[in-house]
Amino acid sequence: MQCNAKDVETCIEEAPADRRDALVQRRRLCLRVLTGFEEGMAYGGPSDSRRGTVEVVFASQRNYISFCILRQGALATQRKHLKGLSVGRGCIRYTRPAKIGF
């Protein structure tokens, strides 16, 4: 499900209650770790961009929370740490917030 909110705070507030804490934690982590990135909304979810290019997007989907890493190389270097998770070409899908290893 795409979030049509104009800002990240509203998007998180509109997410199901059982997912909000995980989304807030993800946001805080990215704000702390992704130095030089700008937070915004893109592709229907909160995003992190660098030099005008969106590199990370997260969203509360119907059956999972998704983290999409748009730089294939960045995701490829971390695949060994993602065993046991649903991982596509650029998206990590967490069926339960408790599975997210912050």
Secondary structure, DSSP 8 states (H G I E B T S, - for coil): -----SSHHHHHHHS-HHHHHHHHHHHHHHHHH-TT-EEEEETTEEEEEETTEEEEEEEE-SS-EEEEE--HHHHHHHGGGGTTSEE-SSEEEESSGGG---
